[in-house]
Amino acid sequence: MAHEFGEVKQSGAYLLAASKQIGKWCDDINDQFIICKAENPNPAFCIDAGKKVTACALSVFERIDKVCKQEFDDYGQCLDKSQLAFSNCRKPRSDAEEKYNACLARNNL
């Protein structure tokens, strides 16, 4: 049976909130995709590598959602409301980033 790949449906704010974890956990897969794109001008050639990038990003959101859902939602909402300005989600204005990072650290993410 063929595996269907989903797509990342999170808004820019939530992608930004998870960007450090995506960068950390998907580094090798992302590098493989970049190399493929650099070596092959035909976009169809790198479809499989692109699917792996998407699958990795989705797995990051799934891991975060399992253990830090509320903190992640709060941080993503803060970034969304503040037009992606990190400074508005840090103390003294908000503690959303601090709580999210603490949750990630507690859960070894």
C-alpha positions in Angstrom: 0.0 0.0 0.0 1.4 3.4 -0.9 1.9 5.9 1.9 0.1 9.2 1.4 2.0 12.2 2.4 0.2 15.1 4.0 1.1 18.7 3.8 2.2 21.1 6.5 -0.9 23.2 7.1 0.4 25.4 10.0 0.5 29.1 9.5 3.7 31.0 9.3 3.6 31.8 13.0 3.4 28.1 14.0 6.2 27.3 11.5 8.3 30.0 13.0 7.5 28.7 16.5 8.7 25.2 15.5 11.5 26.3 13.3 14.3 25.5 15.8 13.0 22.0 16.2 12.4 21.5 12.5 16.0 22.7 11.9 17.4 20.4 14.5 15.4 17.2 13.7 15.2 17.6 10.0 18.7 18.9 9.2 20.0 15.9 7.3 16.8 15.5 5.3 16.7 19.2 4.5 20.3 19.1 3.4 19.6 16.2 1.1 16.8 18.1 -0.5 18.9 21.3 -1.0 21.7 19.2 -2.6 19.2 17.5 -4.9 17.7 20.9 -6.0 21.2 22.3 -6.6 22.3 19.3 -8.7 19.0 18.8 -10.7 17.2 21.7 -12.4 14.2 19.5 -13.1 11.8 19.9 -10.0 10.3 16.4 -10.7 13.7 14.8 -9.9 13.5 15.9 -6.2 9.9 15.0 -5.4 10.8 12.1 -3.2 13.3 14.2 -1.3 10.6 16.9 -0.9 8.2 14.4 0.5 10.7 13.4 3.1 11.1 17.0 4.1 7.4 17.4 4.5 7.1 14.1 6.4 9.8 15.2 8.8 8.2 18.6 9.5 4.9 16.9 10.1 6.6 14.5 12.6 8.0 17.5 14.4 4.6 19.0 14.8 3.2 15.6 16.0 6.0 15.3 18.6 5.5 18.8 19.9 1.7 18.3 20.0 2.0 15.2 22.1 3.9 16.9 25.0 3.7 20.7 24.6 0.4 21.3 22.8 -0.8 24.2 25.1 2.6 25.9 25.3 3.1 25.6 21.5 -0.4 26.9 20.8 0.1 29.9 23.2 3.5 30.7 21.6 2.2 30.4 18.0 -0.8 32.6 18.9 1.5 35.2 20.4 3.7 35.2 17.3 0.6 35.4 15.1 -0.9 38.3 17.1 2.4 40.2 17.2 3.2 39.9 13.5 5.9 37.4 14.1 7.9 39.6 16.5 9.7 37.4 18.9 10.2 40.3 21.3 6.5 40.5 22.0 6.4 36.9 23.1 9.2 37.4 25.6 9.2 38.9 29.1 8.1 41.4 30.2 5.3 41.5 27.6 4.6 37.7 27.6 6.1 34.5 28.9 4.9 32.4 26.0 8.3 31.7 24.5 9.8 30.9 28.0 7.0 28.4 28.8 7.3 26.7 25.4 11.1 26.4 25.7 10.7 25.0 29.2 8.3 22.4 28.1 10.6 21.4 25.2 13.5 21.1 27.7 11.4 19.1 30.2 10.5 16.6 27.5 14.0 16.4 25.9 12.8 17.9 22.7 
